[in-house]
Amino acid sequence: MSVNTFGRVFTFTTWGESHGPALGATVDGCPPGVALDEGWIQQFLDRRRPGSSKFTTQRQEADRVRILSGVFEGKTTGTPIQLMIENTDQRSKDYGEIAQAFRPGHADIAYHLKYGIRDYRGGGRSSARETAARVAAGGVAQAVLRDLAPGLKITGYMVQMGELHLDRANFDAAAIDANPFFLPDAAAVPAWEDYLNAIRKAQDSVGAAVEVLVQGCPAGLGAPVYAKLDTDLAAAMMSINAVKGVEIGEGMAAAALTGTANADEIRMGNEGPRFLSNHAGGILGGISTGQDIVVRFAVKPTSSILTPRRTIDRRGEEIELITKGRHDPCVGIRAVPIAEAMAACVVLDHLLLDRAQTGGRRGRIG
Ligand SMILES: Cc1cc2nc3c(=O)[nH]c(=O)nc-3n(C[C@H](O)[C@H](O)[C@H](O)COP(=O)(O)O)c2cc1C
C-alpha cells in the first residue's frame, strides 16, 4: 500500500517529518534529457520558504534542495530523481506540550486515534514542512513542462483573505510576486497588511482563498470517468494542508446560475474553436478544452493561535491550550506556491498519460 505517492506516470513519493534531519521527494517517471539543476528547483522553493516576510512563520529554513540521483551532466536520465532538503531550524522545545495534548484543528488527535504513535515534534508528518518536498517535485514537473508544453504557464494568487476580496477589475499579474500576499493588485496591499496585522495583534489567525490559473494548456488532457483532469486537480489541491474546499471554474457559484447564463457558447475562430465564456474552468467531461484552467480553493485559518482553546489530553483530562511557537497568521499565503507545484504535477502527469494513450492524435474540426 503506497499512500505517500502522487501521480500515475510522473510520480513522486514524499518522505520526512517536520523535525527529522531532512525531508524530500523521490520523483519517478520523469522523461530523460530534460535540463535540470538545483538552481532551477530552488527558485520554486524560495517562493514557499518560511521567514520570507513578517506575515509568514519566522522559522528560518534555507530550504536548500539537493539532487542526489537521476540527473547527469545537467540533464535528467529517466531514472528516479531523489530530492533532499535538510531541516535546519527545528526547535523541539517549542512543541513539547503537543506530546501530551491534542491541539484543536490539528491532526494530533486523528493520528493518535489511527496509529497510537506519532512524531509530535512540530506536527511530524502532518506539518506543512512536507510541502517543501512537493514544491521541489513541482520544480521538476515545471522543467519538463517547459520542454513539452512551452506555452503553458501556471500562476497562483490570493483572491481572498478573511473579509478582504480581490477586486478583479484591478487584476494585475505583474503585481503577484511584488508583495507578500501573492496578490494581483498592488493598490490593495496596504489594506491587506493592516488587516493581517490587526488579526495577528488580536492573537488570532484568518482563512484565505487561492486561485490557480493554467494558461496555454493543450486541449485533450484528462480522461473520462476515473482520471478526470478536474478530479485529479481537486484531489491535488485538497491534499494540501488546511485546504477545506476546492472549486473548478464557476465552482459552488454554479448552483445559483441558469443554464442560459452558464453555457460557454462556441464559435469558430481562426485557429479552431473559440469559447465565448469560461464558466467550466477549462475542463469539459474531465478533459481540457484549451481554455484557461481555473482552480480555486479555501484554506482554513491557522489552528495554532495564542488565544486559549478547549481540548483534552492523552489521559482524557479536559484542559485549555495555547499553541505557542512560530506560526503563519494566514497559511493561505504560503499555499500559493504549493498549489502551483501540485497543478504542475497534475498537468504533466496527464500530459504523459495522454501521450501514452493517444500518441497526440486529435479530433479535427473543419
Ligand atoms: C504552508 C502552510 C503552512 C502551515 N503552517 C501552519 C502553522 O504554522 N500552524 C498551524 O497551526 N497550521 C499550519 N498549517 C496547517 C496545518 O498543517 C494543518 O491545518 C494541520 O496539519 C491539520 O490538517 P488539515 O487542516 O488539513 O486537516 C499550514 C498549512 C500550510 C499549507
The ligand as an SDF file (V2000), in Angstrom:
LIG
                    3D

 31 33  0  0  0  0  0  0  0  0999 V2000
    2.1400   26.4990    4.0170 C   0  0  0  0  0  0  0  0  0  0  0  0
    1.3810   26.0440    5.2260 C   0  0  0  0  0  0  0  0  0  0  0  0
    1.8700   26.3490    6.4780 C   0  0  0  0  0  0  0  0  0  0  0  0
    1.1860   25.9600    7.6130 C   0  0  0  0  0  0  0  0  0  0  0  0
    1.6510   26.3450    8.8270 N   0  0  0  0  0  0  0  0  0  0  0  0
    0.8820   26.1460    9.9200 C   0  0  0  0  0  0  0  0  0  0  0  0
    1.2430   26.7240   11.1500 C   0  0  0  0  0  0  0  0  0  0  0  0
    2.2520   27.4230   11.2750 O   0  0  0  0  0  0  0  0  0  0  0  0
    0.4350   26.4930   12.2200 N   0  0  0  0  0  0  0  0  0  0  0  0
   -0.7290   25.7590   12.1130 C   0  0  0  0  0  0  0  0  0  0  0  0
   -1.4500   25.6300   13.0810 O   0  0  0  0  0  0  0  0  0  0  0  0
   -1.0910   25.1920   10.9470 N   0  0  0  0  0  0  0  0  0  0  0  0
   -0.3190   25.3720    9.8560 C   0  0  0  0  0  0  0  0  0  0  0  0
   -0.7090   24.8390    8.6490 N   0  0  0  0  0  0  0  0  0  0  0  0
   -1.8970   23.9720    8.5930 C   0  0  0  0  0  0  0  0  0  0  0  0
   -1.6920   22.6040    9.2500 C   0  0  0  0  0  0  0  0  0  0  0  0
   -0.5920   21.9310    8.6610 O   0  0  0  0  0  0  0  0  0  0  0  0
   -2.9700   21.7720    9.1130 C   0  0  0  0  0  0  0  0  0  0  0  0
   -4.0860   22.5340    9.4280 O   0  0  0  0  0  0  0  0  0  0  0  0
   -2.9200   20.5720   10.0290 C   0  0  0  0  0  0  0  0  0  0  0  0
   -1.8740   19.7070    9.6650 O   0  0  0  0  0  0  0  0  0  0  0  0
   -4.2370   19.7730   10.0300 C   0  0  0  0  0  0  0  0  0  0  0  0
   -4.5490   19.3390    8.7430 O   0  0  0  0  0  0  0  0  0  0  0  0
   -5.8720   19.8130    7.9960 P   0  0  0  0  0  0  0  0  0  0  0  0
   -6.1210   21.2330    8.3710 O   0  0  0  0  0  0  0  0  0  0  0  0
   -5.5660   19.6480    6.5360 O   0  0  0  0  0  0  0  0  0  0  0  0
   -6.9920   18.9140    8.4570 O   0  0  0  0  0  0  0  0  0  0  0  0
   -0.0150   25.2010    7.4950 C   0  0  0  0  0  0  0  0  0  0  0  0
   -0.5090   24.8790    6.2180 C   0  0  0  0  0  0  0  0  0  0  0  0
    0.1740   25.3030    5.0930 C   0  0  0  0  0  0  0  0  0  0  0  0
   -0.3900   24.9840    3.7330 C   0  0  0  0  0  0  0  0  0  0  0  0
  1  2  1  0
  2  3  1  0
  2 30  2  0
  3  4  2  0
  4  5  1  0
  4 28  1  0
  5  6  2  0
  6  7  1  0
  6 13  1  0
  7  8  2  0
  7  9  1  0
  9 10  1  0
 10 11  2  0
 10 12  1  0
 12 13  2  0
 13 14  1  0
 14 15  1  0
 14 28  1  0
 15 16  1  0
 16 17  1  0
 16 18  1  0
 18 19  1  0
 18 20  1  0
 20 21  1  0
 20 22  1  0
 22 23  1  0
 23 24  1  0
 24 25  2  0
 24 26  1  0
 24 27  1  0
 28 29  2  0
 29 30  1  0
 30 31  1  0
M  END
$$$$
